[in-house]
Amino acid sequence: MSESRNSFIELVEELAHLDHPPATAPEPVTGELTATLLVGDFESRCGNCRKPTLVGVDRHTDISGWVEEPGGGCGARFTDIASTSSGVTTAHLRRLRPDLPLRDH
């Protein structure tokens, strides 16, 4: 072996014995954005961004209402449903979205 190669190998071996803290992995990317589907007397809203949404959708992709905004939603996936009004009963929520569990019940 050449002199420079021997020096390099010795340096690598020396560095391998130093007390270095282990490299830390980068923070994992946060999981999927989720939200509660909030149902009121006259409208439903996304629990993440509080903007209007349709009751029957799985994700908040569009803003519904008098002035619709396609693509204006926050993208959260609805994982549960809750009422924002005493007039909206648990039974009504279950009829609207039987696929979503009730929040706080």
LOBASE-128222 format. One line per 4 residues: for each residue x, y, z of C-alpha. Coordinates in nm, 2 decimals. Layout:
REM LOBASE-128222
X Y Z | ...
END
This chain:
REM LOBASE-128222
0.00 0.00 0.00 | 0.11 0.35 -0.06 | 0.20 0.59 0.22 | -0.10 0.82 0.17
-0.34 0.52 0.17 | -0.20 0.39 0.50 | -0.23 0.74 0.65 | -0.59 0.76 0.54
-0.68 0.42 0.69 | -0.51 0.51 1.02 | -0.70 0.83 1.03 | -1.04 0.65 0.97
-0.96 0.40 1.24 | -0.86 0.68 1.48 | -1.18 0.87 1.41 | -1.39 0.56 1.45
-1.27 0.53 1.81 | -1.36 0.89 1.91 | -1.66 0.93 2.13 | -1.91 1.09 1.90
-2.28 1.12 1.98 | -2.49 0.91 1.73 | -2.63 1.09 1.44 | -2.99 1.18 1.49
-3.25 1.09 1.24 | -3.45 1.38 1.10 | -3.78 1.45 1.26 | -4.05 1.24 1.09
-4.29 1.43 0.87 | -4.61 1.48 1.07 | -4.89 1.25 0.99 | -5.20 1.32 0.79
-5.40 1.63 0.87 | -5.72 1.52 1.03 | -6.02 1.71 1.17 | -6.37 1.68 1.33
-6.67 1.74 1.11 | -6.87 2.00 1.30 | -7.24 2.01 1.23 | -7.46 2.30 1.32
-7.82 2.40 1.27 | -7.77 2.54 0.92 | -7.41 2.45 0.81 | -7.12 2.22 0.87
-6.76 2.33 0.92 | -6.41 2.18 0.93 | -6.28 2.14 1.29 | -5.93 2.23 1.17
-5.98 2.55 0.98 | -6.34 2.63 1.08 | -6.44 2.70 0.72 | -6.76 2.57 0.57
-6.77 2.22 0.42 | -7.02 1.96 0.29 | -7.14 1.69 0.53 | -7.09 1.41 0.29
-6.73 1.45 0.19 | -6.43 1.26 0.34 | -6.18 1.55 0.31 | -6.21 1.92 0.34
-6.10 2.00 -0.02 | -6.36 2.27 -0.11 | -6.52 2.55 0.08 | -6.90 2.54 0.05
-7.16 2.80 0.11 | -7.30 3.11 -0.07 | -6.97 3.17 -0.23 | -6.81 2.83 -0.31
-6.44 2.81 -0.33 | -6.32 2.48 -0.51 | -5.99 2.38 -0.38 | -6.00 2.63 -0.09
-6.03 2.37 0.19 | -5.74 2.28 0.42 | -5.73 1.91 0.30 | -5.80 1.76 0.64
-5.96 1.41 0.65 | -6.26 1.39 0.87 | -6.21 1.14 1.14 | -6.51 1.20 1.37
-6.82 1.41 1.39 | -6.96 1.65 1.65 | -7.25 1.89 1.70 | -7.21 2.27 1.75
-7.57 2.31 1.84 | -7.80 2.16 2.10 | -8.06 2.13 1.82 | -7.84 1.87 1.64
-7.89 1.54 1.82 | -7.66 1.24 1.84 | -7.92 1.05 1.64 | -7.91 1.31 1.37
-7.53 1.30 1.35 | -7.54 0.92 1.32 | -7.79 0.94 1.03 | -7.57 1.20 0.86
-7.24 1.01 0.88 | -7.28 0.66 1.01 | -6.91 0.60 0.91 | -6.77 0.86 1.15
-6.75 0.80 1.53 | -6.91 1.07 1.75 | -6.65 1.29 1.92 | -6.69 1.31 2.30
-6.95 1.03 2.32
END
